[in-house]
Amino acid sequence: MFDELKNKLADVFDGLARRGALSESDVDAALREVRLALLDADVALPAVKAFTEKVREKAVGVASMRSVRPDQQVIKIVNDALIEMLGGDSAPLNIATNPPSVILMAGLQGSGKTTTAGKLALRFRSRERKKVMLASLDVTRPAAREQLRMLGNQAEVGVLNEVDGESPTQIAKRALQAAKLQAYDVLILDTAGRLSIDEALMAELRAIKEATNPHEILLVADSMTGQDAVNTAEAFHKAVGVTGIALTRLDGDARGGAALSMRHVTGCPIKLAGVGEKQDALEEFDPARLAGRILDMGDVVALVEKAAESIKLEEAERLAKRMAKGQFDMNDFLAQIRQLQKMGGLGGLMAMLPGIGKMQKQIAAAGIDDRMIKRQEAIILSMTKKERVSVGLLNASRRKRIAAGSGTTVQDVNRLVKQYQDMARMMKKLGGKTGAAAMKAMLGGGMGGASGGAGGMPDLSALSRGFGSGGFGKGLGGGLAKGLGSSLANGLPGLGGKPSGKKK
């Protein structure tokens, strides 16, 4: 969503990097470009004005600092201002109350209220270990209750049974009573929406609020609707007193102005962000982490969280034992590919790495994307059990059969086998080694050095140097780019690269 804004800001900072010191005219020129980039991203004008004034005030004040590069000064200032514009510290949901904690979901029709209610229920059950009940108060939209029941069953939470002829307020009272009697920790009320804001909707929400006295009133807003989402948030906040905002479709390709404007214009904190269609694709909104993504600093915290959620401890221990023995077959390789897919795919993971924004062209030219992962999975699944355990069985006729079965070419099969063999050799070197010895074996010979090699291993030494001297963006944009420049064509470690089209 923020790719275009990220690229424009990166161009501004690159221009400042070539200057010896910042003058007031340099700051004015840079801020003009930043202002245009924010306006082009559909950020509200009052938010842009407040943002640029804050950055100008701080940037001119430190213009005489010569110990730090000018672009680093401005990046730090812009990062702090972005975090402040997005709300400062993250605002968690208020569920630390006497149960049941009542959460009222409000919003326009089509914004994703029912889907977000199901995602939130799953999040509470799986992460917070809470007993959750869902209740649909939508008596106007066809199949709204059926949709919520299906989502509740998928999340394995309680769903209030239906009684015909009840009004939304009566359903809300019955849901609250049932949640108390059945000792539920959290009650999520999914209300009806409208195509546009009207008094009937607001009157219904006020009546439900009075009947249930909710601890949280979450406005669900579609981030792809731009400034209209901000206007909607303002209207709901004035009418019913919204305590937080849940932004949906934050993984979309819109310009992202709603997310950047919402807190400044409405004063309501953004508490949740929908980042995908799957039921577990709901994150707690963190201003500092989103600012880091916009400025191409990555989001390593989210990367670690995804890994912790997706990778099973038993599977990791099993693979560690096999690695210690120097064993690594195609079944292990397939398990690694599937873990990568669970963590959001190659595109999702690379978006969280610092400095990747500057390397998008190289990555695109190398053909590295999620389709490559799916091709590799198809090739392995087309092998027999014996072939997966012993790749040496793969003669020419077997490789033709595998290529035909997976819808790929013999060259694709050969490339995957080569990547697997490189990984297996590395695992064998690591077998029996621990700590520094294992790291030395991994970075030493046999992998083509630090500039690419057979498996496409990035230049880790350049990476560490970059982190030390130029921050996240510069280190990965510069040092890592040199390492990946010659290796992206061969693929990431353990993954095939772009098909060459030549027969081997």
C-alpha positions in Angstrom: 0.0 0.0 0.0 2.8 2.4 0.8 5.2 1.4 -2.0 4.9 4.6 -4.0 5.2 6.8 -0.9 8.2 4.8 0.2 10.0 5.2 -3.2 9.4 9.0 -3.3 10.7 9.5 0.3 13.8 7.3 -0.5 14.5 9.6 -3.5 14.3 12.7 -1.3 16.7 11.2 1.3 19.1 10.0 -1.4 19.3 13.6 -2.6 20.2 14.9 0.9 22.9 12.2 1.3 25.0 13.9 -1.4 25.1 17.2 0.6 27.8 18.1 3.1 25.5 19.9 5.6 21.9 21.0 5.7 21.0 24.6 5.0 17.5 26.0 5.4 17.0 26.0 1.7 17.9 22.3 1.6 15.3 21.6 4.2 12.7 23.6 2.3 13.4 21.8 -0.9 13.3 18.4 0.8 10.1 19.2 2.6 8.4 20.4 -0.6 9.1 16.9 -2.1 7.9 15.2 1.1 4.7 17.3 1.1 4.0 16.5 -2.5 4.6 12.8 -1.8 2.2 12.8 1.2 -0.5 14.7 -0.8 -0.1 12.3 -3.7 -0.6 9.4 -1.2 -4.0 11.0 -0.3 -3.1 12.2 3.2 -5.4 14.8 4.5 -4.2 18.4 4.0 -4.3 19.4 7.8 -2.2 16.3 8.6 0.3 17.2 5.9 0.6 20.8 7.1 1.1 19.7 10.8 3.6 17.1 9.7 5.8 19.4 7.5 5.8 22.2 10.1 7.0 19.7 12.8 9.8 18.4 10.6 10.9 21.8 9.5 11.2 23.0 13.1 13.4 20.1 14.1 15.4 19.8 10.9 16.5 23.5 10.8 17.5 23.3 14.4 20.0 20.5 13.8 21.2 21.7 10.4 24.7 22.6 11.9 25.4 19.0 13.1 28.3 17.7 11.0 29.0 14.4 12.9 25.9 12.8 11.4 25.1 12.6 7.7 22.3 15.0 6.6 20.0 12.3 5.2 20.3 10.3 8.5 19.3 13.4 10.5 16.2 14.0 8.3 15.2 10.2 8.3 15.3 10.3 12.1 13.2 13.4 12.2 10.7 12.2 9.6 10.4 8.8 11.3 9.6 10.5 14.7 7.1 12.8 13.0 5.4 9.9 11.2 5.1 7.9 14.4 3.5 10.9 16.1 1.1 11.4 13.2 0.1 7.8 13.3 -0.6 8.0 17.0 2.6 7.6 19.0 2.5 4.5 21.1 0.3 1.5 20.2 -3.1 1.4 21.8 -4.2 -2.1 22.9 -7.8 -3.1 23.2 -9.4 -2.6 26.7 -10.4 -6.1 27.8 -8.8 -6.0 31.3 -12.2 -5.6 32.9 -14.7 -7.7 34.8 -15.9 -10.2 32.2 -17.6 -10.1 29.9 -15.7 -7.4 28.0 -18.1 -6.0 25.4 -16.7 -4.9 22.0 -19.1 -3.2 19.7 -18.2 -3.3 16.0 -19.6 -0.4 13.9 -19.1 0.9 10.4 -20.5 1.2 6.9 -21.7 -1.7 4.8 -18.9 -3.5 3.0 -16.1 -2.2 5.3 -15.4 -5.6 6.7 -17.1 -5.6 10.1 -18.3 -9.2 10.2 -15.0 -10.5 8.8 -13.0 -8.4 11.3 -15.3 -9.7 14.2 -14.4 -13.3 13.2 -10.7 -12.4 13.0 -10.8 -10.7 16.4 -12.5 -13.6 18.0 -9.8 -16.0 16.7 -7.1 -13.7 17.9 -8.6 -13.5 21.4 -9.0 -17.3 21.6 -5.6 -18.3 20.2 -3.4 -15.5 21.6 -5.1 -14.3 24.7 -6.7 -17.7 25.6 -10.0 -16.0 26.1 -13.5 -17.5 25.9 -15.3 -15.5 23.2 -18.9 -15.2 22.1 -20.0 -13.6 18.8 -23.4 -12.1 18.3 -24.9 -10.7 15.1 -27.2 -7.7 15.5 -27.6 -7.3 11.7 -31.2 -8.1 10.9 -31.2 -6.3 7.5 -28.4 -7.8 5.4 -29.3 -11.2 4.0 -27.1 -14.1 5.4 -25.2 -11.7 7.8 -26.0 -14.1 10.7 -25.0 -17.1 8.7 -21.7 -15.5 7.7 -20.9 -14.8 11.4 -21.9 -18.3 12.4 -19.5 -19.8 9.9 -16.7 -17.5 11.0 -17.4 -18.4 14.6 -17.2 -22.1 13.8 -13.9 -21.6 12.0 -12.5 -19.7 15.0 -13.9 -22.3 17.4 -15.7 -19.7 19.5 -19.3 -19.4 20.7 -22.0 -17.8 18.6 -25.4 -16.5 19.9 -28.3 -18.5 18.6 -30.9 -16.8 16.4 -34.4 -15.8 17.5 -36.7 -14.4 14.8 -38.5 -11.1 15.3 -36.0 -9.5 17.7 -34.7 -6.0 17.3 -30.9 -5.3 17.4 -31.3 -3.9 20.9 -33.1 -6.9 22.1 -30.5 -9.2 20.6 -27.7 -7.2 22.3 -29.4 -7.5 25.7 -29.9 -11.3 25.3 -26.3 -11.7 24.1 -25.0 -9.8 27.2 -27.1 -11.9 29.5 -26.0 -15.2 27.8 -22.3 -14.1 28.0 -22.7 -13.5 31.7 -24.5 -16.8 32.4 -22.0 -18.9 30.4 -18.9 -17.1 31.8 -17.6 -15.7 28.5 -14.6 -13.4 28.8 -15.3 -11.4 25.7 -18.5 -10.6 23.8 -18.2 -9.2 20.3 -21.3 -7.5 18.9 -21.5 -7.2 15.1 -23.9 -4.4 14.1 -25.6 -3.6 10.8 -24.1 -1.2 8.3 -25.5 1.2 5.7 -24.3 2.3 2.3 -23.9 5.8 3.7 -24.2 7.5 7.1 -27.8 8.2 8.1 -29.6 9.0 11.4 -31.4 5.7 11.5 -28.0 3.9 11.7 -26.7 6.3 14.4 -29.9 6.0 16.5 -29.6 2.2 16.4 -26.0 2.3 17.5 -26.8 4.7 20.3 -29.6 2.4 21.6 -27.2 -0.6 21.5 -24.5 1.4 23.3 -27.0 2.4 26.0 -28.2 -1.2 26.4 -24.8 -2.9 26.7 -22.4 -0.2 27.9 -19.5 -1.5 25.7 -15.9 -1.3 26.9 -14.7 -0.7 23.3 -16.6 0.8 20.3 -14.5 -0.1 17.3 -15.1 1.6 14.0 -14.2 -0.7 11.1 -13.0 1.4 8.1 -11.8 0.4 4.7 -8.4 1.9 4.2 -8.8 1.7 0.4 -11.6 4.3 0.4 -9.1 7.1 1.0 -10.3 10.3 2.6 -13.9 9.1 2.7 -12.8 6.7 5.4 -11.6 9.7 7.5 -14.9 11.5 7.0 -16.8 8.4 8.0 -14.7 8.1 11.2 -15.4 11.7 12.1 -19.1 11.2 11.7 -19.2 8.0 13.8 -17.0 9.5 16.5 -19.3 12.5 16.9 -22.4 10.3 17.0 -21.5 7.4 19.2 -18.0 8.1 20.7 -15.7 5.7 18.9 -12.9 4.4 21.2 -10.7 2.9 18.5 -10.4 2.2 14.7 -9.8 -1.1 12.9 -8.4 -0.5 9.4 -9.1 -3.2 6.9 -7.4 -4.0 3.6 -4.1 -2.4 4.7 -2.4 -4.9 2.4 -4.2 -3.4 -0.6 -2.7 -1.4 -3.4 -4.4 1.9 -2.6 -2.4 5.0 -1.7 -2.7 4.6 2.1 -3.7 8.2 3.0 -6.5 7.0 5.3 -4.1 5.3 7.6 -1.8 8.3 7.8 -4.7 10.8 8.3 -7.1 8.9 10.6 -5.5 9.6 14.0 -4.6 13.3 13.3 -8.1 14.2 11.9 -10.3 12.2 14.3 -8.2 11.9 17.4 -9.2 8.2 17.7 -6.3 5.7 18.0 -6.0 3.0 15.3 -6.0 -0.3 17.3 -6.2 -3.0 14.7 -5.1 -3.5 11.1 -6.4 -6.2 8.7 -3.5 -7.3 6.5 -5.0 -10.2 4.5 -8.1 -12.3 3.7 -7.2 -15.2 5.9 -8.8 -15.3 9.4 -5.5 -14.9 11.2 -4.5 -11.9 9.1 -5.3 -9.3 11.8 -2.5 -7.4 13.6 -2.3 -4.9 16.4 -1.6 -1.5 14.9 1.9 -0.3 15.9 2.7 3.3 14.6 6.5 2.8 15.0 6.5 -0.4 12.9 4.3 1.1 10.2 6.6 4.2 10.0 9.6 1.9 9.7 8.0 0.1 6.7 7.1 3.4 5.0 10.8 4.6 5.4 12.1 1.2 4.2 13.5 0.3 7.6 11.5 -2.9 7.5 9.6 -4.6 10.3 11.8 -7.2 11.9 9.6 -7.5 15.0 6.6 -8.6 12.8 8.9 -11.0 11.0 9.9 -12.6 14.3 6.3 -12.8 15.4 5.2 -14.5 12.2 8.0 -17.0 12.6 7.0 -17.7 16.2 3.4 -18.3 15.2 4.1 -20.3 12.0 7.0 -22.6 12.9 6.0 -25.5 15.1 8.5 -26.3 17.9 8.4 -30.0 17.3 9.1 -29.6 13.6 12.0 -27.2 14.3 13.5 -29.7 16.8 13.2 -32.6 14.4 14.9 -30.6 11.6 17.6 -29.5 14.1 18.4 -33.1 15.0 18.6 -34.1 11.3 20.9 -31.2 10.6 23.1 -32.2 13.5 23.5 -35.6 11.9 24.1 -34.1 8.5 20.8 -35.4 7.1 18.7 -33.3 4.8 16.4 -34.7 2.1 13.7 -33.3 -0.2 11.0 -33.9 2.5 12.9 -31.4 4.7 13.2 -29.1 1.8 9.5 -29.2 1.2 8.8 -28.6 4.9 10.9 -25.4 4.6 9.0 -24.2 1.6 5.7 -24.7 3.3 6.8 -22.9 6.4 7.8 -20.0 4.2 4.3 -20.0 2.7 2.7 -20.0 6.1 4.7 -17.0 7.1 3.1 -15.0 4.3 5.1 -16.1 1.3 8.3 -14.7 -0.1 6.8 -11.3 -1.0 5.3 -10.8 2.5 8.6 -11.7 4.2 10.8 -9.6 1.9 8.5 -6.6 2.6 9.5 -6.8 6.2 13.2 -6.7 5.6 15.1 -3.4 5.8 16.3 -1.8 2.6 14.4 -4.1 0.2 12.5 -1.2 -1.3 15.7 -0.1 -3.1 16.2 -3.5 -4.6 12.7 -4.1 -6.1 14.0 -3.8 -9.7 16.7 -6.4 -9.1 14.3 -8.8 -7.4 11.8 -8.4 -10.2 14.4 -8.9 -12.9 15.5 -12.1 -11.1 12.0 -13.5 -11.2 11.9 -14.1 -7.4 8.2 -14.3 -6.3 5.7 -16.6 -4.8 5.0 -18.4 -8.1 8.6 -19.7 -8.0 7.9 -21.2 -4.6 4.8 -22.9 -5.9 6.7 -24.3 -8.8 9.3 -25.8 -6.5 6.6 -27.3 -4.3 4.9 -28.9 -7.4 8.2 -30.4 -8.5 8.8 -32.1 -5.2 5.2 -33.3 -4.9 5.7 -35.0 -8.3 8.5 -37.1 -7.0 8.0 -40.6 -5.4 8.8 -41.2 -1.7 12.0 -42.9 -2.6 13.1 -40.1 -5.0 12.6 -37.5 -2.2 14.8 -39.4 0.2 17.4 -40.3 -2.4 17.9 -37.6 -5.1 20.6 -39.8 -6.8 17.8 -41.9 -8.3 16.8 -39.0 -10.5 18.0 -40.0 -14.0 17.0 -38.3 -17.2 13.7 -40.2 -17.7 12.6 -39.7 -14.1 13.3 -35.9 -14.4 11.2 -35.8 -17.6 8.3 -37.5 -15.8 8.6 -35.1 -12.8 8.6 -32.1 -15.2 5.5 -33.4 -17.0 3.7 -34.1 -13.7 4.5 -30.7 -12.2 3.8 -28.6 -15.3 7.4 -27.4 -15.4 10.4 -28.0 -17.6 13.4 -30.4 -17.1 15.5 -27.3 -16.6 13.3 -26.3 -13.7 13.8 -29.7 -12.1 17.5 -29.6 -12.7 17.7 -26.2 -11.1 15.8 -27.3 -8.0 18.0 -30.4 -7.6 21.1 -28.2 -7.8 19.7 -25.8 -5.1 18.8 -28.8 -2.9 22.3 -30.3 -3.3 23.9 -27.0 -2.3 21.7 -26.8 0.8 22.4 -30.4 1.7 26.2 -29.8 1.4 25.8 -26.8 3.7 23.8 -28.8 6.2 26.4 -31.6 6.2 29.1 -29.0 6.9 27.0 -27.7 9.8 26.5 -31.2 11.2 28.5 -31.7 14.4 29.5 -28.0 14.5 28.0 -25.5 17.0 28.2 -21.8 17.5 31.0 -19.9 15.8 32.3 -23.0 14.1 28.9 -23.6 12.4 28.7 -20.0 11.3 32.2 -20.1 9.9 31.4 -23.3 8.0 28.2 -21.7 6.6 30.0 -18.5 5.5 33.2 -20.2 4.3 34.0 -22.1 1.1 31.6 -24.3 -0.7 28.9 -21.6 -1.0 30.7 -19.4 -3.5 32.0 -16.9 -0.9 30.0 -13.9 0.2 29.1 -12.6 -3.2 26.6 -15.0 -4.4 27.8 -18.5 -5.0 25.8 -21.6 -5.8 23.0 -21.0 -3.5 22.8 -17.2 -3.9 23.9 -16.5 -0.3 23.8 -12.7 0.3 26.9 -10.7 1.2 26.6 -11.0 5.0 29.8 -9.1 5.7 28.6 -6.2 3.6 25.3 -6.4 5.4 26.9 -6.1 8.9 29.1 -3.2 7.7 26.1 -1.5 6.3 24.2 -1.8 9.5 27.0 -0.3 11.5 27.7 2.7 9.3 24.6 3.7 7.4 21.5 2.5 9.3 19.0 -0.1 8.1 18.1 1.5 4.8 21.6 2.4 3.7 23.2 -0.9 4.9 20.8 -3.1 3.0 20.3 -0.8 0.1 24.0 -0.5 -0.5 26.0 -3.4 1.0 23.4 -6.1 0.5 22.6 -4.9 -2.9 26.2 -5.5 -4.0 26.0 -9.0 -2.6 22.6 -9.7 -4.2 23.5 -8.0 -7.4 25.4 -11.0 -8.7 23.4 -13.6 -6.9 19.7 -12.8 -7.4 19.8 -14.5 -10.8 20.7 -17.7 -9.0 17.9 -17.3 -6.4 17.7 -16.8 -2.7 19.4 -19.4 -0.5 17.8 -22.7 -1.2 15.4 -21.3 -3.9 15.7 -21.4 -7.6 16.3 -18.3 -9.7 14.8 -17.0 -12.9 14.7 -19.6 -15.7 17.4 -19.1 -18.1 15.7 -20.8 -21.0 18.8 -22.7 -22.0 19.0 -26.5 -21.9 21.6 -28.0 -19.7 
